[in-house]
């Protein structure tokens, strides 16, 4: 097991055992009190208790001694933080109490009752312990059981089969504890590896999705101006046509072209030309403010604006605002006073059956502005 899993598993084991000790202490407490209260019902079958004094000691042990030990252990572990040495001490105390209980209910045949075997087996399967801890705890369990017999019974009557039984019980508990530790460790590592792989897969999926979003954005955005590109405009235009045809709302489109842009490139160079295009793009973004409107670079020095739910007055007002805004920029031009733009537009209030014809109408109106001296707008209704 890798070192980082070893540390995590050790922390997990401390918390696991700490939580179980509190519960088991209460269980042993109730078992001890129950046996003490029902002493008259089962004491006749005990192979250990055979005098009034032993009976008195046993009665006090079951109703006072063991419950007090279990109660103290339970309270300590209820209000303390997980710690491996503390856990070992708590399990040791519970083992000693359980060994005393199991020994005094030995049958006449000097064998443990099925309840005793089940109880100590559960102890081996509940706690997660390393080999040294298992040998110490279950060895002490067998030792405490033997000492209890010595206290209450004559050891000379114990046969070889009883000692053999104790040895086999110790080996059986050790095997159960080691097997349980190994399974818990393997399961812990498996879950952690699964969680780590899942987190890696989730992270990779998030990175892929983020990368795809970046690629999609790049595929929809013009690199020079950071406006939407023609590809995105075409998609938005098609979507808007579907919405328009369903709701019968108006739609306007504006084509914006920089006047005599070739002269800017030829006189000042392409870098200045690119800078001019970026400045016009920023101006268009400043003028077109509604969230459903789309401003895109249509090609070269030409831009297009999609205006859903806009009538002819709204489209013309926006076009005039764009003309005025760009004039105020006072961008340098080689033979004009400053850079200007021409705007042609079309407005449809009915269903558009030919989407190319609608854009063509705006383009025709743009060339009307060009022929009439540029730096203006022509917006007409499409029908």
N, C-alpha and C positions, 0 to 999 in steps of 0.2 A: 504494500500500500504506500503510495507516495506520501512524502513528509507532510505536505500541507493538509492532506486528508487525515493523517494520523492525529494532528493537533485538533482538527475539527471533530473527529470521532471521540477523542478524549473529553472534549468539552461537552459533547452530546451525552456521553456515558455519565458524566458527573451530574448533569441536570436530570437525566432519566432515573438514575438510582436515588437521587435526592427526593424526587417527587414520589417514587414508589415506597420509600421507607416510611413516610408519614402515613400512607394508606395501610401498609402491612402492620404497622404498630397498632393501629386501631383494630384491625382484624384479630390479631393475637390477643389484644386486651379483651375483646368480646368473647373469644373462645375460652380464655382462662376464666372469666367471670361465669360463663355458662357452665363449664365443667365444675366450678366450685359450688354453684347453686344446685346442680344436679348430682352432687357427689354421692348421695345415698342410692342412686339408681345404677351406678356402674362400679362403685368401689369394690363390690364383692368379687368382680372378675379380675381385679388387679393382681398381678404377681409380685408387686413390690411392697404395697402397704399391708402390714399384718399386725399392727399394734395401735392402741388408742393414741399414743404420743405421736406416731407417724401420721395418723389421720389428722390430728390437730395441726401439726406442722404443714401438712399438705393443704388443709383447708385455708389456713392463713396465707400460704404461698399463692394459691390460685385466686383468692379474692382480694389480696392486698399486695403481696410482693411483686408478682409479675405484672398486674395492672399498673402499679406505680412506675415500674421500669418502662413499660410501653408508653404510658402517658408522658413521662419525661422525655423519652426519645421522640415521640410525636410532636411535642411542643417545641423542642429544639429544632427539629427539621421543618416545622411549620414557619418559623420566623428567622431562620438562618439562610445564608447563601450557600450554593452548591460548593462542595469541597471534597476531594477524593479521600483524604485522611478522615474527615468527619463522616463520610459515607461508610467507610470500612468500620469505624467504631459503632455506628448505628446498626449496621447489618450484624456485626458481632454480638451486640446486646440482644437483638431480636432472635438470633440463632440460639443463643444460650437459653433464652426464655422458651423458645419452641422445643429445644432438646429436653428441657425439664418437663414440659407438658407431655411430650410424647413418651418419655420414659415411665412416668407414673401411671400411664394407661396401658403399659405392657400387659399382654394377656398371660394366662397361666402357662402357655407354651413358650413364654419368653420371646415372643415375636412382636414386631410392631403391628399396630392395627392398620387396616387399609387407609383410614383417615390420616394417620401419621405419614404414611408413605406418600399419599397424594399431596399433603401440605408441604412437606419438605421438597418434593419434586417441583411444585409450583414455585417455591423459593428459588430453586436453581434456574427456572425458566423465566422468572420475573426480573431478577437483577442481571446486569451485564458486568462480568468480572473477569479479570485476567487470571492466568494459571496460578500465580503465587497467591493471589487473594482467594481463589477457590480452595486451594490446598489449606490455607490458614483457616478459612471460615468453616468449611465442611469438616475439616479435621477437628476443629474446636467443637463442632456440633456433635460429632461422635464421642469426643472426649467428655463433654459436659453430660451427655447421655450416660456414659459409663460411670462418671463420678456420682451422678444422681442415684444410679443403681447401688453403688458402693455405700452411699449414705443411708439408703432405705432397705437394703437387702444384703443377704449373705452371698458374697461373690463365689464361695465354694460350690454353690449349687448351680452356677452358670456352666453350661457345657461348652465343648469346643464349637458346637454348631452356632452358639450365640455369638462368639467372637468372629467366627467365619462370616456370620450374617452382618456384623458391624463393618468388617473389611469390605465385603461386597457392596454394602450400602454406600460406603465412602467412595469406592471406585465408580459406582453408578452415578452418584451426585457429581463427581468430578467430570465424568464423561458428558453428562447433561449440561453442566456449566460451560465446558469448553466448546461443545457443539453450539450452544446458544450464543456464546461470544463470537464465534466464527461467522455464524449466520447473520447476526446483527451487524457485524463489521462489514461483511460483503454487501449486505443490503444497503447499508449507509453509503458505502463507496459507490455502489451502482446508482443510487438515487442522486448523489451529488454529481456524478458524471453525466447522468441524464439531464439534470438541471443545467449543468454547464454547457452541454451540447445544445440544449434547447435555447439557452440565452445566446449562444453563439449563432445559432440558426436565426433567432429573432433579430439579432444585431445585423447579420448579413442581409436578412430580408429588408430591414429598415434602410440599410445602406443602398441596397439595390433600388428600393422604391425612391429614396432620395435622389439617387443617380438618375433614375428614369425621369423623375420630375424635372431635374436640371436639364436633361437632354430634351425633354418635351418643351421646356421653356425656351431653350436655345433654338429649337426647331421652329418656334413660333415668334421669335423676336429677331428683329433686324440688328445685326452686330454693330453697325456704325451709329445708328440713332437711338437704339434701345426702345424704339417703337415696335409695335407688332409688324410682322412681315406680311407679304401678300398671301402666303399660305394660310395664315391665321385669319386674315380678312375674308378669304373665300369661304372658310368654314363658318365664321360668324355671319357672313352675308346669307349663306344658305339657311342657317338656323333662323335668322330673322325673317327671311321670306316665308318660312313655314309658319312662324308665329303671326306674321302679318296677314297671311291668307286665312288663318283661322279666326283672328279677331277683327279683321278689316280695319286695322289702324294704319295711319300714314307712315311713310318711310322716305327719308331723304338721304342723298349721297352727294358728297362734295369731292371734286378732284382739284388738288392744289398743285400748281406747277411754278417753280422758281423762274422768273423772267430772265432771259439771256444768261442762263447759268454757264454755258460753255465759255463765255467770255471771262467769267470769274476763274475758271480752271486754266484757261490759256494765259491769262495775264498774271495771276497770283500763284499758280501751281495747284496741284491736286490736294495738298495738305490744307491750303486755305479753302479750297472747294469743299473738302470734307467737313471742315469747321463750320462753313456756312450752312451746309445741310443739317448738321447737328443743332445749330442755333435755330433754324427754321422749325425743326422737329420739336425742340423745347418750347418754342412759341406756340405751336399747335396744341401741345399738351396743356399749356397754360390757358388757352382759349376754350378748349373743349373740356368741360368739367363734369358732365353727367356720367354716372357710373356705367350706364348701358351703352354709351357712345363708344365707338371704336376709331382710333387714329392709327393708321398704318402707313408704312412706306410702300408705295405701289411699284416703284422702280426708278432708278436713277435719281433725278431731282424732283420726282413726282410723288405726291402723297394723296391718300384717300381717307375720307371721313365718313363713317356710317352713323346715321342719326335716326334711331328708331323713334316712332311716335312724334315726328316733327313735321309741321306744315310748311308751306312755301315762305310764309313771313318769318318763321323761326329760322329756316335755313338761310334766307337772305340776310337776316340780322346777324347771324353768326359769321357768315362770309365777310360782310362789311367789317365786323369786329376784328377778324383775322387780318384783313388788309391794313387796317389802322394800326394794329398791334405791331405788325412787321415793319411798317414805315417808321414807327417810333424807335425800333431797334437801331435804325440808321447804319445798317451793315454796308460796308464799302463795296462799290461796284466800279469796274474800270471806266465805263463811259456814261453811266446813269448817276443820278444824284445819290441813290442808295438802292439796295436790293429790294425788289418788290415781288409779289406773287400774283398770278392770275388764277381765278377760281371759277370752275364750271360745275353746275349742280343740276340735279333732277329730283323731283318730288312726286311720289305716287301715293294716291289715296285709295286706289282700288287694287284688286288682285293683280300681281305681276306674273304674267305667263311666260315672258322671255327675260330671264335675268341678265343675259348679255346685252340685250337691247336697252335695258334700263341704264347700265353703266355706259353704253355707247352714247346715250342721250346726254349724260353728264359730260362726256368727252367732247361731243359736238359743241356744247355750250362753252366749254373751256376754250376751244379754238375760236369761238365767236369773240371772246374777250381778247384773245391774242390778236385777232385781226382788227379789233377796235382800239388798239393802243396799249393793251396790257394793264396791270395794276388795277384790277377791278373784278367784278363778279357778275355772272349771269346764271340765274337760277330759274328754271322753267318747269312747268308741270309735265309729268310723263303720263301719256294716255295710250 
